[in-house]
Amino acid sequence: MSRYKNEQHSVSYNGRTFHFISYEGRGASASQGIAATPPSWFLVNAGKRWQVMPQVPDQSEEELNRLLKEWLNSNVTS
């Protein structure tokens, strides 16, 4: 069984650099009422992380940059 490998990606947006890390998905837990989650990209800043979007295998770097910038445009204020 292969192990999940976290990926890191930085995006420059409005004169700032944002750091994203991919994290492995989580299995469901019926006893705790938790649904399964896919591997996803998270924005990481000041010791906190925010889920951004699911990670797509073999996604091009250009497409990933575009999608992360769209998310930043919708969710980050100066």
Rosetta constraint file for C-alpha pairs under 8 A:
AtomPair CA 4 CA 24 HARMONIC 6.28 0.50
AtomPair CA 5 CA 24 HARMONIC 7.92 0.50
AtomPair CA 6 CA 21 HARMONIC 6.74 0.50
AtomPair CA 6 CA 22 HARMONIC 5.26 0.50
AtomPair CA 6 CA 23 HARMONIC 5.75 0.50
AtomPair CA 6 CA 24 HARMONIC 7.28 0.50
AtomPair CA 7 CA 21 HARMONIC 5.65 0.50
AtomPair CA 7 CA 22 HARMONIC 5.20 0.50
AtomPair CA 7 CA 23 HARMONIC 7.80 0.50
AtomPair CA 8 CA 19 HARMONIC 7.31 0.50
AtomPair CA 8 CA 20 HARMONIC 5.70 0.50
AtomPair CA 8 CA 21 HARMONIC 4.48 0.50
AtomPair CA 8 CA 22 HARMONIC 6.48 0.50
AtomPair CA 9 CA 19 HARMONIC 6.01 0.50
AtomPair CA 9 CA 20 HARMONIC 5.13 0.50
AtomPair CA 9 CA 21 HARMONIC 6.38 0.50
AtomPair CA 10 CA 17 HARMONIC 6.52 0.50
AtomPair CA 10 CA 18 HARMONIC 5.53 0.50
AtomPair CA 10 CA 19 HARMONIC 4.55 0.50
AtomPair CA 10 CA 20 HARMONIC 6.03 0.50
AtomPair CA 11 CA 17 HARMONIC 5.55 0.50
AtomPair CA 11 CA 18 HARMONIC 5.22 0.50
AtomPair CA 11 CA 19 HARMONIC 6.61 0.50
AtomPair CA 11 CA 20 HARMONIC 7.98 0.50
AtomPair CA 11 CA 65 HARMONIC 6.75 0.50
AtomPair CA 11 CA 68 HARMONIC 7.58 0.50
AtomPair CA 11 CA 69 HARMONIC 7.40 0.50
AtomPair CA 12 CA 16 HARMONIC 5.53 0.50
AtomPair CA 12 CA 17 HARMONIC 4.37 0.50
AtomPair CA 12 CA 18 HARMONIC 6.30 0.50
AtomPair CA 13 CA 17 HARMONIC 6.23 0.50
AtomPair CA 13 CA 18 HARMONIC 7.39 0.50
AtomPair CA 13 CA 69 HARMONIC 6.92 0.50
AtomPair CA 13 CA 72 HARMONIC 7.76 0.50
AtomPair CA 18 CA 43 HARMONIC 7.22 0.50
AtomPair CA 18 CA 44 HARMONIC 7.73 0.50
AtomPair CA 18 CA 45 HARMONIC 7.83 0.50
AtomPair CA 19 CA 43 HARMONIC 6.01 0.50
AtomPair CA 19 CA 44 HARMONIC 5.75 0.50
AtomPair CA 19 CA 45 HARMONIC 7.20 0.50
AtomPair CA 20 CA 41 HARMONIC 6.37 0.50
AtomPair CA 20 CA 42 HARMONIC 5.40 0.50
AtomPair CA 20 CA 43 HARMONIC 4.52 0.50
AtomPair CA 20 CA 44 HARMONIC 5.73 0.50
AtomPair CA 21 CA 41 HARMONIC 5.67 0.50
AtomPair CA 21 CA 42 HARMONIC 5.42 0.50
AtomPair CA 21 CA 43 HARMONIC 6.65 0.50
AtomPair CA 21 CA 44 HARMONIC 6.92 0.50
AtomPair CA 22 CA 39 HARMONIC 6.89 0.50
AtomPair CA 22 CA 40 HARMONIC 5.42 0.50
AtomPair CA 22 CA 41 HARMONIC 4.29 0.50
AtomPair CA 22 CA 42 HARMONIC 6.06 0.50
AtomPair CA 22 CA 55 HARMONIC 7.02 0.50
AtomPair CA 23 CA 39 HARMONIC 5.63 0.50
AtomPair CA 23 CA 40 HARMONIC 5.61 0.50
AtomPair CA 23 CA 41 HARMONIC 6.48 0.50
AtomPair CA 23 CA 42 HARMONIC 7.39 0.50
AtomPair CA 24 CA 38 HARMONIC 7.08 0.50
AtomPair CA 24 CA 39 HARMONIC 4.39 0.50
AtomPair CA 24 CA 40 HARMONIC 6.77 0.50
AtomPair CA 25 CA 36 HARMONIC 7.32 0.50
AtomPair CA 25 CA 37 HARMONIC 4.98 0.50
AtomPair CA 25 CA 38 HARMONIC 4.20 0.50
AtomPair CA 25 CA 39 HARMONIC 3.93 0.50
AtomPair CA 25 CA 40 HARMONIC 6.74 0.50
AtomPair CA 26 CA 36 HARMONIC 5.46 0.50
AtomPair CA 26 CA 37 HARMONIC 5.07 0.50
AtomPair CA 26 CA 38 HARMONIC 6.67 0.50
AtomPair CA 26 CA 39 HARMONIC 7.65 0.50
AtomPair CA 27 CA 35 HARMONIC 7.22 0.50
AtomPair CA 27 CA 36 HARMONIC 4.53 0.50
AtomPair CA 27 CA 37 HARMONIC 6.57 0.50
AtomPair CA 28 CA 33 HARMONIC 7.88 0.50
AtomPair CA 28 CA 34 HARMONIC 5.48 0.50
AtomPair CA 28 CA 35 HARMONIC 4.57 0.50
AtomPair CA 28 CA 36 HARMONIC 4.02 0.50
AtomPair CA 28 CA 37 HARMONIC 7.53 0.50
AtomPair CA 29 CA 33 HARMONIC 5.91 0.50
AtomPair CA 29 CA 34 HARMONIC 5.02 0.50
AtomPair CA 29 CA 35 HARMONIC 6.53 0.50
AtomPair CA 29 CA 36 HARMONIC 7.53 0.50
AtomPair CA 30 CA 34 HARMONIC 6.28 0.50
AtomPair CA 30 CA 35 HARMONIC 7.64 0.50
AtomPair CA 38 CA 54 HARMONIC 6.22 0.50
AtomPair CA 38 CA 55 HARMONIC 7.48 0.50
AtomPair CA 39 CA 54 HARMONIC 5.89 0.50
AtomPair CA 39 CA 55 HARMONIC 5.47 0.50
AtomPair CA 40 CA 51 HARMONIC 6.98 0.50
AtomPair CA 40 CA 52 HARMONIC 7.18 0.50
AtomPair CA 40 CA 53 HARMONIC 5.57 0.50
AtomPair CA 40 CA 54 HARMONIC 4.00 0.50
AtomPair CA 40 CA 55 HARMONIC 4.52 0.50
AtomPair CA 41 CA 51 HARMONIC 6.20 0.50
AtomPair CA 41 CA 52 HARMONIC 5.51 0.50
AtomPair CA 41 CA 53 HARMONIC 5.45 0.50
AtomPair CA 41 CA 54 HARMONIC 6.03 0.50
AtomPair CA 41 CA 55 HARMONIC 5.79 0.50
AtomPair CA 42 CA 49 HARMONIC 5.91 0.50
AtomPair CA 42 CA 50 HARMONIC 5.20 0.50
AtomPair CA 42 CA 51 HARMONIC 4.36 0.50
AtomPair CA 42 CA 52 HARMONIC 5.16 0.50
AtomPair CA 42 CA 53 HARMONIC 7.34 0.50
AtomPair CA 43 CA 49 HARMONIC 5.39 0.50
AtomPair CA 43 CA 50 HARMONIC 5.18 0.50
AtomPair CA 43 CA 51 HARMONIC 6.52 0.50
AtomPair CA 43 CA 52 HARMONIC 6.56 0.50
AtomPair CA 44 CA 48 HARMONIC 5.76 0.50
AtomPair CA 44 CA 49 HARMONIC 4.43 0.50
AtomPair CA 44 CA 50 HARMONIC 6.69 0.50
AtomPair CA 45 CA 49 HARMONIC 6.38 0.50
AtomPair CA 52 CA 68 HARMONIC 7.82 0.50
AtomPair CA 52 CA 71 HARMONIC 7.10 0.50
AtomPair CA 59 CA 63 HARMONIC 6.70 0.50
AtomPair CA 59 CA 64 HARMONIC 6.62 0.50
AtomPair CA 60 CA 64 HARMONIC 6.24 0.50
AtomPair CA 61 CA 65 HARMONIC 6.06 0.50
AtomPair CA 62 CA 66 HARMONIC 6.21 0.50
AtomPair CA 63 CA 67 HARMONIC 6.20 0.50
AtomPair CA 64 CA 68 HARMONIC 6.09 0.50
AtomPair CA 65 CA 69 HARMONIC 6.07 0.50
AtomPair CA 66 CA 70 HARMONIC 6.20 0.50
AtomPair CA 67 CA 71 HARMONIC 6.27 0.50
AtomPair CA 68 CA 72 HARMONIC 6.19 0.50
AtomPair CA 69 CA 73 HARMONIC 6.02 0.50
AtomPair CA 70 CA 74 HARMONIC 6.34 0.50
AtomPair CA 71 CA 75 HARMONIC 5.99 0.50
AtomPair CA 72 CA 76 HARMONIC 5.16 0.50
AtomPair CA 73 CA 77 HARMONIC 7.86 0.50
